[in-house]
Amino acid sequence: MLIDPSNGDPYDHLELMPSTGRYEAVTDCGEATIEVFRLNRADLERGRKSAFVRIKSMLRDHAQLTEDGRDEEAHEIVASLQDQPFADVLYAMLRFRDSPGASTVLGDPNLPALLDNPVFHFWPEARSA
């Protein structure tokens, strides 16, 4: 009844709201997982919400560094985004990027275009999200 991340995409059962850092259940399995692992504890929500703010800034910095030809520094940002809690928040943002109202959900009209950069698509399913 709990999500098995080795057997499918957890986001088939959960949806992370980046601006709040809160997980919402999509299925009964997602609901059970949120409850058992206490995924919506205040400290975890706060950490994911803060990660969302930092990721937006990092995406803008990456675009500027790339434009300026500062590829090594841009690569450092990409590497940092692969670490938790950035990774799950970034993945949620990637899933929102093509949705209607993505600019509103993400809080910036430029973010969907920045998220289209393949360098941020670490997961096969994110490439087609």
C-alpha positions, 0 to 999 in steps of 0.5 A: 500500500506504500509507494515503491520508488524502485517500481514506478514513478512516485509522482504517479501517486504524489504531487509536490506543490513547490510554492508550499513544499507540501505533498498532495496525494493523487492516489490512496497509495500516495495518501498512505505514504504521506501519512506513514513517512510524515512527508508533510512535517513542518520542517520538511515543508519549510525545507522544500519551500525554501528549496523552491525559492533557491531553485528559481534563483539558480535557474536564472543564474544558470541562464545568465552564466551560460549566456556569459560563457561561464560554463564551468560555473553553470555546470556547478549549478546543475550539479547542485540541483541534483542534490536533495532537497533540490532534486525532488523540488526541481522534478516537481517544477519540471512536471509543471512546466508544460501545464496551463498556468505554469507561470503562475504555479512557478511564480515567474513567467520565464521559468517554464522556458528555463526549465525546458533546458535539457541540462536539467532533465536528469530523469528519463520521465522528466524529458517527456513530462 
